[in-house]
Amino acid sequence: MQDFAPRCSQHALTQTSNISRFSEFSVKAIVGLMVLLPVVAAHAEAQLEVFRDSPQFVGLAPGESGSMTIAIHNHGPDAAAHVQIGAFTFFAFSPYFSYPMQIPAQPQCGSLMPGGPFGLQGQNFGVGPIGSGQTVHCVIQITRNPTALNSTYFDWQVMDFADDPGHLYSNVASFSVGSLTDIALSVEPINFALDHGVAHALVRLHASNRGAGDVAQFSVGACTDNAPPPFSINGNIPDGCGSSGYGPTCFDYGLGFRIAALPAGQDMSCNIALTGTSAYVGPTQFAISMHGTLTDPVTGGSLIDTNFSNDTVSLVLAAASMVPAQIPSSTLSTQILTGLGLFASALYMTRARRRHR
């Protein structure tokens, strides 16, 4: 009992000493963090933007050469170094075997190299350093092998730059390379009629080849799993577009029409009958568009459509947008004779009134 108090006092002194050391360490740690934070805050950052600096569509026949120009702009605030630009693709579908590329010597643009094991990330090249507010332009020369049948796409983007606070793939410079064409679709209303309240319309579908090369047959249609058409669509009619069973490949069901091969500069037209599924209460429509890959009928390779804005049209079942139907000749003759009879009758009644005045 006599030794207990001194031991307790000694233990208390030891704890007090430990707390003092811990407090001293905490102060040092806090001071260290305060010194370190400005260093972390001063870490270089730069916002990069990648975009095309040459036309998107690069027309190349087999054996021809061309180029793609990519611009990399640094929005700052700091300079950007060790930047890697690349085009991502799976090596099994890589177009680089059919479209070999190279970068001629240019300031701040490195040479092309594989971007990953087995080319999993296509081709990469280094860029920089790029100062804040500066834009670097890199020209990539590309050749289409004589045996390359298919056209292809290249999407260039930032593949590696850790100091960019934005998303690495937020900006992409996309190019379409190979055989180019432009298929344009349009629809013309022919007639409209009501039969016991049910609407019937005839429309004419037009397809034009505005490109420089021939195009093999292709499909025009739509998937109907989420939004079925508000009317029946029938192409098995005189001068019709044919069966609607040639629609696109859809998850559930699709309908469409097979359009015949179109030589360069040529067009075709065919009719489609629309019939309402219930009593007509107002205009309804259903969009159809070009589906699938366009094919070169000579080589069997793929073509690239250069204008997607004219690839979709709407089939419209509406009275207001329809032109008057042509009157059959027999009906026209009957109406002319009836009109002459009514005119003669009116003239006779007018003279009869004058006699009785």
C-alpha positions as CSV (number, residue, x, y, z in Angstrom):
1,M,0.0,0.0,0.0
2,Q,2.9,2.3,0.6
3,D,4.4,1.7,-2.8
4,F,1.1,2.1,-4.7
5,A,0.9,5.9,-4.8
6,P,4.5,6.4,-6.1
7,R,3.9,3.8,-8.8
8,C,0.7,5.5,-9.9
9,S,2.5,8.8,-10.0
10,Q,5.2,7.4,-12.1
11,H,2.7,5.8,-14.5
12,A,0.9,9.1,-14.7
13,L,4.1,10.9,-15.5
14,T,4.9,8.3,-18.2
15,Q,1.5,8.8,-19.9
16,T,1.9,12.6,-19.7
17,S,5.3,12.2,-21.4
18,N,3.8,10.0,-24.2
19,I,1.0,12.5,-24.8
20,S,3.6,15.3,-25.0
21,R,5.6,13.3,-27.6
22,F,2.3,12.5,-29.5
23,S,1.3,16.2,-29.5
24,E,4.8,17.1,-30.7
25,F,4.5,14.5,-33.5
26,S,1.1,15.7,-34.5
27,V,2.3,19.2,-34.7
28,K,5.2,18.1,-36.9
29,A,2.8,16.1,-39.1
30,I,0.4,19.0,-39.5
31,V,3.3,21.3,-40.4
32,G,4.5,18.7,-42.9
33,L,1.1,18.4,-44.5
34,M,0.8,22.2,-44.7
35,V,4.2,22.3,-46.5
36,L,3.2,19.3,-48.8
37,L,-0.3,20.6,-49.8
38,P,1.0,23.6,-51.9
39,V,3.4,21.2,-53.7
40,V,0.4,18.9,-54.5
41,A,-1.7,21.8,-55.5
42,A,1.1,23.0,-57.8
43,H,1.0,19.7,-59.8
44,A,0.9,20.5,-63.5
45,E,-2.5,20.1,-65.3
46,A,-3.6,20.7,-68.8
47,Q,-6.9,20.3,-70.6
48,L,-6.4,18.7,-74.1
49,E,-8.7,18.8,-77.1
50,V,-8.3,16.6,-80.2
51,F,-10.1,17.5,-83.4
52,R,-10.0,17.1,-87.2
53,D,-8.0,19.6,-89.2
54,S,-8.7,18.1,-92.6
55,P,-11.9,16.8,-94.3
56,Q,-13.7,13.9,-92.5
57,F,-14.1,11.8,-95.7
58,V,-10.9,10.6,-97.4
59,G,-11.8,8.9,-100.7
60,L,-9.3,6.2,-101.6
61,A,-9.6,3.6,-104.3
62,P,-7.5,0.5,-103.9
63,G,-3.8,1.5,-104.4
64,E,-4.4,5.2,-103.7
65,S,-2.9,7.4,-101.0
66,G,-4.1,10.3,-99.0
67,S,-3.8,12.0,-95.6
68,M,-5.5,12.8,-92.3
69,T,-4.6,15.9,-90.3
70,I,-5.1,15.9,-86.5
71,A,-5.0,19.0,-84.3
72,I,-4.2,18.8,-80.5
73,H,-5.0,22.0,-78.6
74,N,-3.9,22.6,-75.0
75,H,-6.4,24.7,-73.1
76,G,-3.9,24.9,-70.2
77,P,-3.3,26.1,-67.6
78,D,0.1,24.3,-67.8
79,A,2.2,22.8,-70.6
80,A,1.5,19.2,-71.6
81,A,4.3,16.7,-72.1
82,H,4.4,13.0,-72.8
83,V,1.0,12.9,-74.6
84,Q,0.1,9.8,-76.5
85,I,-2.5,10.1,-79.4
86,G,-3.9,6.9,-80.8
87,A,-6.7,5.1,-82.7
88,F,-8.3,2.3,-80.7
89,T,-9.3,-1.0,-82.4
90,F,-9.3,-4.7,-81.7
91,F,-6.5,-6.3,-83.6
92,A,-8.7,-9.0,-85.0
93,F,-10.6,-6.3,-86.9
94,S,-7.7,-3.9,-87.4
95,P,-7.7,-1.9,-90.6
96,Y,-4.0,-1.2,-90.4
97,F,-3.1,-4.2,-92.4
98,S,-5.2,-2.8,-95.3
99,Y,-4.4,0.9,-94.7
100,P,-0.7,1.3,-93.7
101,M,0.1,4.7,-92.3
102,Q,3.1,6.8,-91.4
103,I,3.9,10.2,-89.9
104,P,6.5,12.1,-91.9
105,A,9.0,14.1,-89.8
106,Q,7.1,17.0,-88.1
107,P,7.9,19.2,-85.1
108,Q,6.3,17.8,-81.9
109,C,4.8,14.8,-83.7
110,G,6.4,11.4,-83.1
111,S,6.4,8.2,-85.2
112,L,3.6,5.7,-85.3
113,M,4.0,2.6,-83.1
114,P,1.8,-0.2,-81.9
115,G,-0.4,1.0,-79.0
116,G,-0.6,-2.2,-77.0
117,P,0.0,-5.9,-77.1
118,F,-0.9,-7.4,-80.5
119,G,-2.1,-3.9,-81.5
120,L,-5.1,-3.9,-79.2
121,Q,-5.0,-0.1,-79.2
122,G,-4.2,0.3,-82.8
123,Q,-1.5,2.8,-83.6
124,N,-0.1,5.5,-81.2
125,F,2.2,8.4,-81.6
126,G,3.7,10.9,-79.1
127,V,3.0,14.6,-79.1
128,G,4.6,17.5,-77.2
129,P,5.5,19.3,-75.3
130,I,2.5,21.5,-76.0
131,G,2.4,24.9,-74.3
132,S,-0.7,26.4,-72.8
133,G,-2.8,27.9,-75.6
134,Q,-0.8,26.1,-78.2
135,T,-2.1,23.8,-81.0
136,V,0.0,21.1,-82.6
137,H,-0.9,19.8,-86.1
138,C,0.1,16.3,-87.1
139,V,-0.3,14.9,-90.7
140,I,-0.7,11.2,-91.1
141,Q,-0.2,9.7,-94.5
142,I,-2.3,6.7,-95.4
143,T,-2.4,4.3,-98.3
144,R,-5.1,1.8,-99.3
145,N,-3.6,-1.5,-100.3
146,P,-4.6,-2.7,-103.8
147,T,-6.2,-5.8,-102.2
148,A,-8.2,-3.8,-99.6
149,L,-11.9,-4.4,-100.4
150,N,-13.5,-2.7,-97.4
151,S,-13.7,1.0,-96.4
152,T,-13.0,1.8,-92.7
153,Y,-13.0,4.4,-89.9
154,F,-10.3,5.9,-87.7
155,D,-11.0,7.6,-84.4
156,W,-8.0,9.5,-83.0
157,Q,-8.0,10.5,-79.4
158,V,-5.9,11.0,-76.3
159,M,-4.8,7.5,-75.2
160,D,-2.4,8.5,-72.4
161,F,-1.9,11.8,-70.5
162,A,-2.2,11.6,-66.7
163,D,-2.2,15.3,-66.2
164,D,-5.4,16.0,-68.1
165,P,-8.2,16.6,-65.5
166,G,-10.9,16.0,-68.1
167,H,-12.0,12.6,-69.5
168,L,-9.4,11.1,-71.8
169,Y,-11.9,10.2,-74.5
170,S,-14.1,13.3,-74.5
171,N,-12.7,14.5,-77.8
172,V,-12.3,12.4,-80.9
173,A,-11.1,13.2,-84.4
174,S,-13.0,10.8,-86.7
175,F,-12.2,10.0,-90.3
176,S,-14.0,7.8,-92.9
177,V,-11.5,6.3,-95.4
178,G,-12.1,4.3,-98.6
179,S,-14.8,4.1,-101.2
180,L,-17.4,6.9,-100.7
181,T,-21.0,7.4,-101.9
182,D,-24.2,9.2,-101.0
183,I,-27.6,7.4,-101.1
184,A,-30.5,9.9,-100.6
185,L,-34.1,8.8,-99.8
186,S,-37.3,10.8,-100.2
187,V,-41.0,10.2,-100.1
188,E,-43.7,11.7,-102.4
189,P,-47.4,11.5,-101.5
190,I,-49.6,10.2,-104.3
191,N,-53.2,10.0,-103.1
192,F,-55.4,9.8,-100.0
193,A,-58.9,8.5,-99.4
194,L,-61.3,7.5,-96.6
195,D,-63.3,4.3,-96.8
196,H,-65.9,4.0,-94.0
197,G,-63.7,6.2,-91.8
198,V,-60.5,4.2,-92.5
199,A,-57.7,6.1,-94.2
200,H,-55.9,4.8,-97.3
201,A,-52.8,6.4,-98.8
202,L,-50.4,5.7,-101.6
203,V,-46.8,7.1,-101.3
204,R,-43.8,6.8,-103.6
205,L,-40.4,6.0,-102.2
206,H,-37.4,7.5,-104.1
207,A,-33.8,6.4,-103.7
208,S,-30.9,8.2,-105.5
209,N,-27.2,7.3,-105.9
210,R,-25.4,10.7,-105.7
211,G,-22.0,9.1,-105.4
212,A,-19.3,8.3,-108.0
213,G,-19.5,4.5,-107.7
214,D,-22.2,1.9,-108.2
215,V,-24.1,0.5,-105.2
216,A,-25.4,-3.0,-104.8
217,Q,-28.9,-3.7,-103.5
218,F,-29.6,-2.5,-99.9
219,S,-32.5,-2.4,-97.4
220,V,-34.7,0.5,-96.3
221,G,-36.8,-0.2,-93.2
222,A,-37.1,0.1,-89.4
223,C,-37.2,-2.0,-86.3
224,T,-40.7,-2.3,-84.9
225,D,-40.1,-3.9,-81.5
226,N,-40.4,-0.7,-79.5
227,A,-42.6,1.4,-81.8
228,P,-44.8,-0.5,-84.3
229,P,-46.1,1.6,-87.2
230,P,-49.6,3.2,-86.7
231,F,-50.8,1.8,-90.0
232,S,-50.2,-1.3,-92.2
233,I,-47.4,-1.0,-94.8
234,N,-47.7,-2.9,-98.1
235,G,-45.3,-2.9,-101.0
236,N,-46.9,-5.8,-102.9
237,I,-48.9,-3.6,-105.2
238,P,-48.6,-2.5,-108.8
239,D,-45.3,-0.7,-109.2
240,G,-44.7,-1.4,-105.5
241,C,-41.5,-1.8,-103.5
242,G,-42.1,-5.5,-103.0
243,S,-42.2,-7.6,-99.9
244,S,-41.7,-5.8,-96.6
245,G,-39.9,-8.8,-95.2
246,Y,-36.4,-7.4,-96.1
247,G,-36.1,-5.2,-93.1
248,P,-33.1,-4.6,-90.9
249,T,-31.9,-7.2,-88.3
250,C,-33.7,-6.3,-85.1
251,F,-33.9,-7.6,-81.6
252,D,-37.5,-8.5,-82.0
253,Y,-39.0,-7.7,-85.4
254,G,-38.3,-5.3,-88.3
255,L,-39.9,-4.5,-91.7
256,G,-38.4,-3.0,-94.8
257,F,-37.9,-3.2,-98.5
258,R,-35.0,-4.3,-100.6
259,I,-33.9,-1.7,-103.1
260,A,-32.3,-2.8,-106.3
261,A,-28.7,-2.0,-107.3
262,L,-28.2,1.7,-108.2
263,P,-25.5,2.7,-110.7
264,A,-23.7,6.0,-110.0
265,G,-25.9,9.0,-110.7
266,Q,-29.1,6.9,-111.1
267,D,-32.3,6.7,-109.0
268,M,-35.3,4.4,-108.6
269,S,-38.8,4.7,-107.3
270,C,-41.5,2.4,-106.1
271,N,-45.0,2.6,-104.4
272,I,-46.0,1.8,-100.9
273,A,-49.7,1.5,-99.7
274,L,-50.6,2.7,-96.2
275,T,-53.8,1.6,-94.5
276,G,-55.0,2.9,-91.1
277,T,-55.6,0.3,-88.4
278,S,-58.5,2.2,-86.9
279,A,-60.8,5.1,-87.8
280,Y,-58.9,8.1,-89.1
281,V,-58.6,11.0,-86.6
282,G,-55.5,12.8,-87.8
283,P,-52.1,12.5,-89.4
284,T,-49.8,9.6,-88.4
285,Q,-46.3,8.8,-89.6
286,F,-43.6,6.1,-89.3
287,A,-39.9,6.7,-90.0
288,I,-37.9,4.3,-92.2
289,S,-34.2,4.6,-93.0
290,M,-31.4,2.9,-94.8
291,H,-30.0,-0.1,-93.0
292,G,-26.9,-2.3,-93.3
293,T,-23.6,-1.8,-95.0
294,L,-23.6,-0.4,-98.5
295,T,-21.7,-2.7,-100.9
296,D,-19.7,-2.2,-104.0
297,P,-21.2,-4.6,-106.6
298,V,-17.9,-5.1,-108.4
299,T,-15.5,-5.8,-105.5
300,G,-18.0,-6.9,-102.8
301,G,-16.4,-4.5,-100.4
302,S,-18.1,-2.0,-98.1
303,L,-18.9,1.6,-99.1
304,I,-19.2,4.6,-96.8
305,D,-22.2,6.9,-97.0
306,T,-21.1,10.5,-96.7
307,N,-24.4,12.1,-95.7
308,F,-26.6,10.6,-93.0
309,S,-29.1,13.5,-93.0
310,N,-30.9,12.1,-96.1
311,D,-30.9,8.5,-95.0
312,T,-34.2,8.6,-93.1
313,V,-37.7,9.5,-94.3
314,S,-41.2,9.3,-92.9
315,L,-44.2,7.5,-94.4
316,V,-47.1,9.8,-93.7
317,L,-50.8,8.9,-93.6
318,A,-52.5,12.3,-93.7
319,A,-55.0,14.1,-95.9
320,A,-53.5,17.6,-95.6
321,S,-50.2,16.6,-97.2
322,M,-51.6,14.6,-100.0
323,V,-52.2,15.8,-103.6
324,P,-55.6,15.1,-105.2
325,A,-55.8,11.7,-106.8
326,Q,-56.1,11.3,-110.6
327,I,-59.7,10.7,-111.7
328,P,-60.1,7.6,-113.8
329,S,-61.1,8.3,-117.5
330,S,-64.5,6.5,-117.2
331,T,-65.4,8.5,-114.1
332,L,-64.1,11.7,-115.7
333,S,-66.3,11.2,-118.7
334,T,-69.3,10.5,-116.5
335,Q,-68.7,13.7,-114.5
336,I,-68.3,15.8,-117.7
337,L,-71.6,14.5,-119.0
338,T,-73.3,15.1,-115.7
339,G,-71.9,18.6,-115.5
340,L,-73.1,19.4,-119.0
341,G,-76.6,18.1,-118.1
342,L,-76.7,20.2,-114.9
343,F,-75.6,23.2,-116.9
344,A,-78.3,22.7,-119.5
345,S,-80.9,22.2,-116.8
346,A,-79.9,25.4,-115.1
347,L,-80.0,27.3,-118.4
348,Y,-83.5,25.9,-119.1
349,M,-84.8,26.9,-115.6
350,T,-83.4,30.4,-116.0
351,R,-85.3,30.9,-119.3
352,A,-88.4,29.5,-117.8
353,R,-88.3,32.0,-114.9
354,R,-87.9,34.9,-117.4
355,R,-91.1,33.8,-119.3
356,H,-93.2,33.8,-116.1
357,R,-92.1,37.4,-115.2
